[in-house]
Amino acid sequence: MRTLLSTLLLLTMAIPAMAQVEDPILAMPDGQVILSISATERREVEQDLLVANLTYQTTNKDARALQDEINKAMNDAVKTAKKVDSVKVNTGSYQVYEFAEPRTKEKKWRGSQSLTLKSKNAEDILELAGKLQDMKLNMNGLSYMLAPETSVSIQDSLMEDALQQLQERANRAAKALGKSTAELRDVNVQGGNAPYQQIQNYARGMVSMDMAQEGMAAPVAAVGETTITLSVSARAILKP
């Protein structure tokens, strides 16, 4: 029992000593300084990817006839969309459910399926969206966003700028403290996108009589901006 108590007492006394040895500040050679610094870079970037969400919706007393109508309409819509090489197309949610008319209580079926278009060529996607609207698809959303690959490229550029800023600040701090060198250690990078002035307009436009005879006017979209922010923090070792 005495041996166990003695061992525990020695361990208890050793823990603070080990903690002191592991403290980087106490373990540093005389004349060196640890400096904690951070920098943030921000850039406003024009959104370059236009996304359109459309839906075909219909109602029918017969569930089979309803689904057949949706399938045919969406098949034609996808074929039309895939003819435009600059536009990426994919189908989304497919829903079919039964409901009762509020007044007559008559049982009917309602179904829908969505379609998403993405392109960096605004003219192509807007023209295509107009054709799909003319094929009885409804526009649910039309908005600009920043393409993922563009966001990554901008963040890499911001990281380089922030690291350069950190090194310059560390060098200035070293000079102010009479040190000769500054070396960055334990660098941490944090990035994120914050939407800024996102202009998302959707309009059918003014349709003249001649235009109405030819079909629905194409929708309109105005490009906006996204603010990308990236922060970098680090500890710098300042040496004599």
C-alpha positions in Angstrom: 0.0 0.0 0.0 2.8 2.4 0.9 4.6 1.6 -2.4 1.4 2.4 -4.4 0.9 5.7 -2.5 4.5 6.7 -3.1 4.2 5.9 -6.8 1.0 8.1 -7.1 2.7 10.9 -5.2 5.7 10.9 -7.6 3.4 10.9 -10.7 1.4 13.8 -9.3 4.6 15.8 -8.8 5.9 14.9 -12.2 2.8 16.0 -14.2 3.3 19.8 -13.6 7.0 19.4 -14.4 6.2 17.7 -17.7 3.7 20.4 -18.6 6.3 23.0 -18.0 8.8 21.2 -20.3 6.2 20.8 -23.0 5.2 24.6 -23.0 6.8 25.9 -26.2 7.4 29.3 -24.7 9.4 28.0 -21.8 11.2 25.6 -24.0 12.3 28.3 -26.5 15.9 29.5 -26.6 16.6 32.9 -25.1 15.9 35.7 -27.5 13.2 34.1 -29.5 9.6 35.3 -29.5 6.3 33.6 -30.5 3.9 35.9 -32.4 0.3 35.0 -33.0 -1.0 36.8 -36.2 -3.9 36.6 -38.6 -5.0 38.0 -41.9 -8.2 38.1 -43.9 -8.6 38.5 -47.7 -11.9 39.4 -49.4 -12.8 39.6 -53.1 -16.0 40.3 -54.9 -16.5 38.0 -57.8 -19.1 38.2 -60.6 -21.3 35.1 -60.5 -20.7 33.0 -63.6 -23.2 30.1 -63.4 -26.9 30.4 -64.2 -29.3 27.8 -62.8 -32.9 27.4 -63.8 -35.4 25.1 -62.1 -38.5 24.1 -64.0 -41.4 21.8 -63.2 -44.0 20.0 -65.3 -47.3 19.7 -63.3 -50.6 18.3 -64.2 -53.9 16.9 -62.9 -56.0 13.9 -64.0 -58.7 11.7 -62.7 -56.7 8.6 -63.7 -53.3 8.0 -62.1 -52.0 6.0 -65.0 -52.9 8.6 -67.6 -51.4 11.3 -65.4 -48.1 9.6 -65.1 -48.0 8.8 -68.8 -48.5 12.5 -69.5 -45.7 13.5 -67.2 -43.4 10.9 -68.7 -44.0 12.0 -72.2 -43.7 15.7 -71.4 -40.4 15.2 -69.5 -39.0 13.0 -72.1 -39.6 15.7 -74.7 -38.2 18.3 -72.4 -35.0 16.4 -71.7 -34.4 15.7 -75.4 -34.9 19.4 -76.1 -32.5 20.4 -73.4 -29.8 17.9 -74.4 -29.6 19.4 -77.8 -27.9 22.5 -76.3 -24.3 21.4 -75.6 -23.5 24.3 -73.3 -26.3 23.4 -70.9 -26.1 20.6 -68.2 -29.5 19.1 -67.5 -30.8 16.7 -64.9 -34.2 15.6 -63.7 -35.3 16.0 -60.1 -38.2 15.1 -57.8 -41.1 13.0 -59.3 -44.3 13.2 -57.2 -47.8 11.8 -57.7 -50.5 12.0 -55.1 -54.3 11.8 -54.8 -56.4 14.8 -53.5 -60.1 15.8 -53.3 -61.5 18.9 -54.9 -62.6 21.3 -52.0 -66.0 22.0 -53.4 -67.1 18.8 -55.2 -65.0 16.4 -53.1 -64.2 14.6 -56.3 -61.0 12.5 -56.1 -58.2 13.4 -58.5 -54.5 12.8 -59.0 -51.9 15.5 -59.2 -48.3 14.8 -60.3 -45.1 16.7 -61.1 -41.5 16.3 -62.0 -38.7 18.9 -61.9 -35.9 19.7 -64.3 -32.7 21.6 -63.5 -30.6 23.5 -66.1 -27.0 24.8 -65.5 -24.8 26.8 -67.8 -22.2 29.5 -68.0 -23.7 30.6 -71.2 -26.7 32.8 -70.1 -28.0 33.3 -73.6 -28.3 29.6 -74.3 -29.9 28.6 -71.1 -32.4 31.5 -71.2 -33.4 30.7 -74.7 -33.8 27.0 -73.8 -35.8 27.9 -70.6 -38.2 29.9 -72.8 -38.7 26.9 -75.1 -39.4 24.6 -72.1 -41.9 27.1 -70.7 -43.6 27.0 -74.1 -43.8 23.2 -73.6 -45.9 23.9 -70.4 -43.1 23.6 -67.9 -43.3 26.2 -65.1 -40.3 28.2 -63.9 -39.7 27.7 -60.2 -36.4 29.5 -59.9 -33.8 31.3 -61.9 -30.7 32.5 -60.3 -27.0 33.2 -60.7 -24.3 31.6 -58.5 -20.6 31.2 -58.5 -19.4 28.0 -60.2 -17.6 25.6 -57.7 -14.4 25.5 -59.8 -14.3 29.4 -59.9 -14.8 29.5 -56.1 -11.9 27.1 -55.5 -9.6 29.1 -57.9 -10.4 32.4 -56.1 -9.9 30.9 -52.7 -6.4 29.5 -53.7 -5.5 33.0 -54.9 -6.8 34.6 -51.6 -4.8 32.0 -49.6 -1.6 33.0 -51.4 -2.3 36.7 -50.8 -3.1 36.1 -47.1 0.0 34.0 -46.5 2.1 36.7 -48.1 0.4 39.3 -45.9 1.1 37.2 -42.8 4.8 36.8 -43.7 5.1 40.6 -44.3 3.5 41.4 -40.9 5.7 38.9 -39.1 8.8 40.4 -40.8 7.7 43.9 -39.6 7.1 42.7 -36.1 10.5 41.0 -36.1 12.1 44.3 -37.2 10.2 46.3 -34.6 11.4 43.9 -31.8 15.0 43.9 -33.1 14.9 40.3 -34.4 16.5 39.2 -37.7 14.1 36.5 -39.0 10.5 35.5 -38.8 9.3 32.0 -39.6 5.6 31.0 -39.8 4.5 28.0 -37.9 1.2 26.2 -37.3 -0.7 27.8 -40.1 -4.5 27.5 -40.2 -6.7 28.4 -43.2 -10.4 29.1 -43.0 -12.5 30.0 -46.0 -16.1 30.6 -46.9 -18.5 32.3 -49.3 -20.8 35.0 -48.2 -23.5 36.0 -50.7 -23.3 39.6 -51.7 -25.7 41.6 -53.8 -27.2 38.5 -55.4 -29.4 39.9 -58.2 -31.8 37.2 -59.2 -34.5 38.4 -61.6 -37.1 36.4 -63.4 -39.6 37.9 -65.8 -41.5 36.7 -68.8 -41.0 40.1 -70.3 -43.5 42.2 -72.3 -45.0 40.0 -74.9 -46.4 41.6 -78.0 -49.2 40.0 -80.1 -46.7 38.8 -82.6 -44.5 37.3 -79.9 -47.5 35.6 -78.2 -48.3 33.8 -81.5 -44.8 32.5 -81.8 -44.6 31.3 -78.2 -43.7 32.5 -74.7 -40.9 35.1 -74.4 -37.7 33.9 -72.9 -37.0 34.7 -69.2 -34.5 37.4 -68.1 -31.7 37.1 -65.6 -29.3 39.8 -64.3 -25.9 38.7 -63.0 -24.9 39.5 -59.4 -21.8 39.2 -57.3 -20.5 36.8 -54.6 -18.0 37.9 -51.9 -15.4 35.3 -51.1 -13.7 35.6 -47.8 -10.6 33.6 -46.6 -8.8 34.0 -43.2 -5.4 32.7 -42.3 -3.9 32.5 -38.8 -0.5 31.4 -37.7 2.2 31.5 -35.1 5.5 33.0 -36.1 8.8 32.4 -34.5 10.9 35.5 -34.3 14.6 34.8 -33.9 17.6 37.1 -33.1 
